[in-house]
Amino acid sequence: MTGKALGLADARQENQLLVGIIEAISASPEVGPLAANTARLIVEATATDVCFVHVLDDTGTSLTLAGATPPLDEEVGKIRLRLGEGVTGWVASHRQPVVIAEDKEEDPRYRYFPELHGREFTSMASVPMASAPGGLVGVLNVHNRIRRDFSERDIRLLTSIGSLVAGALHQARLHRQLAARERSYEQFVEHVIAVQEAERRRLAADMHDGISQRLLSLAFHLDAAADALTATPEFAAQQLERARELTDLTLDETRAAIFDLRPPVLDDLGLADGLTSLARSIPSVAVTVEADECPLPEHVEIALYRIAQEALQNVVKHSGATRAELELQGEPGAVCMRVTDHGSGFDPAAASQRDGVAAGYGLRSMTERAELVGGKLEVRSRRGRGTTVSVRVPVL
């Protein structure tokens, strides 16, 4: 007994099927849902019994069952074929369709998969899924329990469907690869910053435990020597006083260097309270702080703290303002920080064109810090209207 060809009465039904495939692609370009929807639409429109969608992996050496109609969808992700293995592998390696009307097991290319109940189906058609930009993406198979003679029209239709799906899967693969590269870049940046901060911690600890302690000891001995030299010539006392001044200066510089290497306030207080502490340390400017408690990765906290530090230093150096606001707000998927002053303002476009001014305002440094953690810095300012420095960083 011979069955009819795919059960498609006219071009209208073909168009409906192709439109359905396009809608499935639009609904979800991800491999799993797209493959499942494609298999379902083909079976519903063609009156075949089962459809399998095999997708080429990223290495280009094997195929994985990515979509199937129930109940065989339970085998999705479990069936793998090398290129050239079975009818599906042959179609993938030769990029030519195969039609078997009956006696599949007599075809030397056929391989039996007990999980897919191959012996329950008499006829099959297998076509490559390929597109011009992406090349071969996979193989599309339909099977029928009773004998069915698949016509050239049937194969052309299945090939058209395969081409549509291949284009979508190619785009999905590119998107997945791009996302993977972005994740790798983010992880690399986090690693670089983590290594830098670990080295900064080590240097800060070494300076604190070594240089600072030795300088404190030196200051103690100088004080003792000064007390013992009350009856000595005036020159010796002057030299000791000078040595004491140099010691105090070195201690101040060492403490400043330790703070620059790693703000201890972040370890002690966290970002929100750390920003409040930073604002209190700004001379001659009253800084109002509104900071949410935002759980952030350490490298993001450090970047935001440094940007706030630079922005507030700019307020002191350049704005002439007596008051400013610092805000830290958490948003879904992001954190935003703003530093606003009410000073003289400037022209950001002109500053970015003059290296000296740009360097003076620290725009490049703040921009680079924001970009390193995947964020974006924006500076809005007008002469006589003050300045707002905003940074937005996406967080997971």
C-alpha positions as CSV (number, residue, x, y, z in Angstrom):
1,M,0.0,0.0,0.0
2,T,1.4,3.4,-1.0
3,G,0.6,6.6,1.0
4,K,0.0,10.0,-0.5
5,A,2.8,12.6,-0.7
6,L,3.1,14.4,2.6
7,G,-0.7,15.1,2.6
8,L,-0.2,18.7,1.3
9,A,-3.2,19.7,-0.9
10,D,-2.0,23.0,-2.3
11,A,0.5,25.8,-2.1
12,R,-1.7,27.6,0.5
13,Q,-1.0,24.8,3.0
14,E,2.7,25.0,2.2
15,N,2.7,28.7,2.9
16,Q,0.8,28.2,6.2
17,L,3.5,25.8,7.3
18,L,6.3,28.1,6.3
19,V,4.6,31.0,8.1
20,G,4.2,28.8,11.2
21,I,7.9,28.0,11.1
22,I,8.8,31.7,10.8
23,E,6.5,32.4,13.8
24,A,8.2,29.7,15.8
25,I,11.6,31.2,14.9
26,S,10.3,34.6,16.1
27,A,8.9,33.2,19.3
28,S,12.1,31.5,20.4
29,P,15.4,31.4,18.5
30,E,16.9,29.2,21.1
31,V,17.9,25.7,19.9
32,G,15.7,23.6,22.1
33,P,12.3,25.3,21.8
34,L,12.8,26.1,18.1
35,A,13.7,22.4,17.3
36,A,10.7,21.2,19.2
37,N,8.3,23.6,17.6
38,T,9.6,22.9,14.1
39,A,9.1,19.1,14.6
40,R,5.6,19.6,15.9
41,L,4.6,21.9,13.0
42,I,6.0,19.6,10.4
43,V,4.1,16.6,11.7
44,E,0.9,18.5,12.1
45,A,1.0,19.9,8.6
46,T,2.3,16.9,6.7
47,A,0.4,14.1,8.3
48,T,3.7,12.2,9.0
49,D,4.1,10.2,12.2
50,V,7.3,11.6,13.7
51,C,9.9,14.3,13.0
52,F,13.5,14.6,14.3
53,V,15.7,17.7,14.3
54,H,19.4,16.9,14.6
55,V,21.7,19.9,15.2
56,L,25.4,20.0,14.4
57,D,27.5,20.8,17.4
58,D,30.0,23.7,17.6
59,T,32.9,21.5,16.7
60,G,31.3,20.4,13.5
61,T,32.0,16.7,14.1
62,S,28.8,15.3,15.5
63,L,25.0,15.7,15.5
64,T,22.7,15.8,18.6
65,L,19.0,15.2,18.6
66,A,17.7,18.6,19.6
67,G,14.0,18.3,18.8
68,A,11.4,15.5,18.4
69,T,7.7,15.0,18.5
70,P,6.2,13.2,21.6
71,P,6.7,10.7,23.0
72,L,10.2,10.5,21.4
73,D,11.0,14.0,22.7
74,E,12.2,12.2,25.8
75,E,15.3,11.2,23.9
76,V,16.3,14.8,23.1
77,G,19.9,15.5,24.0
78,K,20.6,11.8,24.4
79,I,21.1,10.7,20.8
80,R,24.4,11.7,19.2
81,L,25.8,10.8,15.8
82,R,29.2,11.3,14.2
83,L,29.2,12.8,10.7
84,G,28.8,10.0,8.3
85,E,27.1,7.7,10.8
86,G,23.6,6.4,9.8
87,V,21.4,8.1,7.3
88,T,21.4,11.3,9.2
89,G,25.2,11.4,9.4
90,W,25.4,10.6,5.7
91,V,23.0,13.4,4.8
92,A,25.1,15.8,7.0
93,S,28.4,14.8,5.5
94,H,27.2,14.7,1.9
95,R,24.7,17.6,2.2
96,Q,22.2,15.7,0.0
97,P,18.7,14.5,0.9
98,V,17.9,10.8,1.2
99,V,14.5,9.2,0.7
100,I,13.8,5.6,1.8
101,A,10.3,4.3,1.0
102,E,10.7,0.9,2.6
103,D,13.2,-1.7,3.8
104,K,15.3,0.8,5.6
105,E,17.5,-1.8,7.2
106,E,18.7,-3.0,3.8
107,D,20.2,0.4,3.1
108,P,23.9,0.3,4.1
109,R,23.6,3.8,5.4
110,Y,20.9,3.0,7.9
111,R,21.6,2.6,11.6
112,Y,19.0,1.3,14.1
113,F,18.4,3.2,17.3
114,P,16.2,1.3,19.7
115,E,15.5,4.4,21.7
116,L,13.9,6.0,18.6
117,H,11.8,2.9,17.7
118,G,13.1,2.9,14.1
119,R,11.6,-0.4,13.2
120,E,8.1,0.9,13.8
121,F,8.5,3.2,10.8
122,T,8.5,2.1,7.2
123,S,9.4,5.3,5.2
124,M,11.7,8.2,5.9
125,A,12.9,11.4,4.3
126,S,16.1,13.2,5.5
127,V,17.2,16.6,4.3
128,P,20.2,18.8,5.3
129,M,19.4,22.0,7.2
130,A,21.8,24.6,5.7
131,S,21.8,28.4,5.0
132,A,24.1,30.6,2.9
133,P,25.7,32.5,5.8
134,G,26.0,29.6,8.2
135,G,26.5,26.5,6.1
136,L,25.3,23.2,7.4
137,V,23.5,23.5,10.8
138,G,21.8,20.1,11.1
139,V,19.5,17.5,9.6
140,L,15.7,17.3,9.4
141,N,14.1,13.8,9.3
142,V,10.4,12.7,8.9
143,H,9.2,9.2,9.4
144,N,6.0,7.4,8.5
145,R,4.6,4.0,9.8
146,I,3.0,3.1,6.5
147,R,4.8,3.3,3.2
148,R,5.0,6.8,1.8
149,D,6.5,8.0,-1.4
150,F,8.1,11.4,-0.8
151,S,8.0,13.5,-3.9
152,E,10.4,16.1,-5.2
153,R,7.9,18.8,-4.1
154,D,8.0,17.3,-0.6
155,I,11.8,17.4,-0.5
156,R,11.8,21.0,-1.7
157,L,9.4,22.0,1.0
158,L,11.4,20.2,3.8
159,T,14.6,21.7,2.4
160,S,13.0,25.2,2.5
161,I,12.0,24.6,6.1
162,G,15.5,23.4,6.9
163,S,17.0,26.5,5.4
164,L,14.7,28.8,7.5
165,V,15.5,26.9,10.7
166,A,19.2,26.8,9.8
167,G,19.4,30.6,9.5
168,A,17.8,31.0,12.9
169,L,20.0,28.4,14.5
170,H,23.1,30.0,12.9
171,Q,22.1,33.4,14.5
172,A,21.4,31.7,17.8
173,R,24.8,30.0,17.7
174,L,26.5,33.4,16.9
175,H,24.6,34.9,19.8
176,R,25.6,32.1,22.1
177,Q,29.2,32.4,21.1
178,L,29.1,36.2,21.6
179,A,27.6,35.8,25.0
180,A,30.3,33.3,25.9
181,R,33.0,35.7,24.8
182,E,31.4,38.5,26.8
183,R,31.3,36.2,29.9
184,S,34.9,35.3,29.3
185,Y,35.9,38.9,29.0
186,E,34.0,39.8,32.2
187,Q,35.6,36.9,34.0
188,F,39.0,38.1,32.7
189,V,38.4,41.6,33.9
190,E,37.3,40.4,37.3
191,H,40.4,38.2,37.5
192,V,42.7,41.0,36.5
193,I,41.1,43.4,39.1
194,A,41.2,40.7,41.7
195,V,44.9,40.0,41.1
196,Q,45.6,43.8,41.2
197,E,43.7,44.2,44.4
198,A,45.4,41.1,46.0
199,E,48.8,42.7,45.1
200,R,47.7,46.0,46.5
201,R,46.6,44.3,49.7
202,R,50.0,42.6,49.9
203,L,51.9,45.8,49.3
204,A,49.7,47.7,51.8
205,A,50.3,45.0,54.4
206,D,54.1,45.0,53.7
207,M,54.3,48.8,54.0
208,H,52.2,48.8,57.2
209,D,54.1,46.0,58.8
210,G,57.6,47.0,57.5
211,I,58.1,50.6,56.6
212,S,55.6,52.2,58.9
213,Q,56.7,50.2,61.9
214,R,60.4,51.0,61.3
215,L,59.5,54.7,60.9
216,L,57.6,54.7,64.1
217,S,60.5,53.1,65.8
218,L,62.9,55.7,64.3
219,A,60.6,58.5,65.5
220,F,60.7,57.0,69.0
221,H,64.5,56.9,69.0
222,L,64.8,60.4,67.7
223,D,62.5,61.7,70.4
224,A,64.7,59.9,73.0
225,A,67.9,61.3,71.5
226,A,66.4,64.8,71.5
227,D,65.6,64.5,75.2
228,A,69.1,63.4,75.9
229,L,70.7,66.2,74.0
230,T,69.4,69.1,75.9
231,A,72.9,70.1,76.9
232,T,74.5,69.5,73.5
233,P,75.3,72.1,70.9
234,E,72.4,73.8,69.1
235,F,73.3,72.3,65.7
236,A,72.7,68.7,66.9
237,A,69.3,69.7,68.2
238,Q,68.5,71.3,64.9
239,Q,69.5,68.1,63.0
240,L,67.4,66.0,65.2
241,E,64.4,68.3,64.7
242,R,64.9,68.1,61.0
243,A,65.1,64.3,61.2
244,R,61.8,64.3,63.2
245,E,60.1,66.4,60.5
246,L,61.3,64.1,57.8
247,T,60.1,61.1,59.7
248,D,56.6,62.7,60.2
249,L,56.4,63.5,56.5
250,T,57.4,60.0,55.5
251,L,54.8,58.5,57.8
252,D,52.1,60.7,56.3
253,E,53.2,59.7,52.8
254,T,53.2,56.1,53.7
255,R,49.7,56.2,55.2
256,A,48.5,58.0,52.0
257,A,50.1,55.3,49.8
258,I,48.5,52.6,51.8
259,F,45.1,54.2,51.5
260,D,45.6,54.6,47.7
261,L,46.6,51.0,47.3
262,R,43.5,49.6,49.1
263,P,40.8,51.7,50.9
264,P,40.6,50.1,54.3
265,V,37.2,51.7,54.7
266,L,35.7,49.2,52.2
267,D,36.8,46.2,54.3
268,D,35.7,47.8,57.5
269,L,32.4,49.5,56.5
270,G,31.3,48.4,53.1
271,L,30.6,50.6,50.1
272,A,27.6,52.6,51.4
273,D,29.2,53.6,54.7
274,G,32.5,53.9,53.0
275,L,31.1,56.5,50.7
276,T,29.7,58.4,53.7
277,S,33.1,58.3,55.4
278,L,34.7,59.5,52.1
279,A,32.2,62.4,51.9
280,R,33.1,63.5,55.5
281,S,36.7,63.6,54.6
282,I,36.3,66.1,51.8
283,P,37.5,69.6,52.9
284,S,35.5,72.8,52.5
285,V,32.6,71.0,50.7
286,A,29.4,69.8,52.5
287,V,28.6,66.5,50.9
288,T,25.1,65.0,51.4
289,V,25.1,61.2,50.9
290,E,22.2,58.9,50.1
291,A,23.5,55.4,49.6
292,D,21.6,52.1,49.3
293,E,23.1,49.0,50.7
294,C,23.9,47.2,47.4
295,P,25.5,43.7,47.5
296,L,28.2,44.0,44.8
297,P,31.3,42.1,43.7
298,E,34.4,43.5,45.3
299,H,35.9,44.8,42.0
300,V,32.7,46.8,41.4
301,E,32.8,48.3,44.9
302,I,36.4,49.4,44.4
303,A,35.7,50.9,41.0
304,L,32.7,52.9,42.3
305,Y,34.6,54.1,45.4
306,R,37.5,55.3,43.2
307,I,35.2,57.1,40.8
308,A,33.4,58.8,43.7
309,Q,36.8,59.7,45.2
310,E,38.0,61.2,41.9
311,A,34.7,63.1,41.3
312,L,34.7,64.6,44.8
313,Q,38.3,65.7,44.4
314,N,37.3,67.4,41.2
315,V,34.6,69.2,43.1
316,V,37.2,70.6,45.6
317,K,39.8,71.4,42.9
318,H,37.8,72.8,40.1
319,S,34.2,73.6,40.9
320,G,34.3,76.2,43.6
321,A,31.2,74.6,45.1
322,T,30.5,74.6,48.8
323,R,28.0,71.7,48.7
324,A,27.5,68.5,46.7
325,E,25.4,65.4,46.7
326,L,26.5,61.7,46.4
327,E,23.9,59.1,45.5
328,L,24.2,55.3,45.3
329,Q,21.0,53.5,44.1
330,G,20.4,49.8,43.3
331,E,18.2,49.0,40.3
332,P,17.1,45.7,38.8
333,G,20.3,44.3,37.2
334,A,22.3,47.5,37.8
335,V,23.7,49.9,40.3
336,C,23.9,53.7,39.7
337,M,26.0,56.3,41.4
338,R,25.9,60.1,40.9
339,V,28.0,62.9,42.2
340,T,26.5,66.4,41.7
341,D,28.0,69.8,42.6
342,H,26.6,73.3,42.4
343,G,29.7,75.0,41.3
344,S,31.1,76.8,38.2
345,G,30.7,73.9,35.7
346,F,32.6,73.4,32.5
347,D,32.3,72.3,28.9
348,P,32.8,68.5,28.8
349,A,33.2,68.4,25.0
350,A,36.0,71.0,25.2
351,A,37.7,69.2,28.1
352,S,37.8,65.9,26.2
353,Q,39.6,67.6,23.4
354,R,42.3,69.1,25.6
355,D,44.5,66.5,27.2
356,G,45.6,68.8,30.0
357,V,42.1,69.8,31.1
358,A,40.7,66.3,30.6
359,A,43.5,64.9,32.8
360,G,42.9,67.7,35.4
361,Y,39.3,66.6,35.7
362,G,40.1,62.9,35.7
363,L,37.5,62.1,33.1
364,R,39.7,59.5,31.4
365,S,40.5,57.8,34.6
366,M,36.9,57.6,35.7
367,T,35.7,56.5,32.3
368,E,38.3,53.7,32.2
369,R,37.4,52.5,35.7
370,A,33.7,52.4,34.7
371,E,34.4,50.5,31.5
372,L,36.6,47.9,33.2
373,V,33.6,46.7,35.2
374,G,31.3,46.9,32.2
375,G,29.8,50.2,33.2
376,K,29.3,53.6,31.5
377,L,30.3,57.0,32.8
378,E,28.4,60.1,31.8
379,V,29.4,63.7,32.6
380,R,26.8,66.5,32.3
381,S,27.9,70.0,33.0
382,R,27.3,73.6,31.9
383,R,29.2,76.7,32.8
384,G,27.6,78.3,35.9
385,R,25.2,75.3,36.4
386,G,27.4,72.8,38.1
387,T,28.4,69.2,37.2
388,T,26.9,65.8,37.5
389,V,29.1,62.7,37.1
390,S,26.9,59.5,36.7
391,V,28.0,55.9,36.4
392,R,25.8,52.9,35.7
393,V,27.2,49.4,36.2
394,P,25.2,46.2,35.3
395,V,25.3,43.5,38.0
396,L,23.9,40.0,38.0
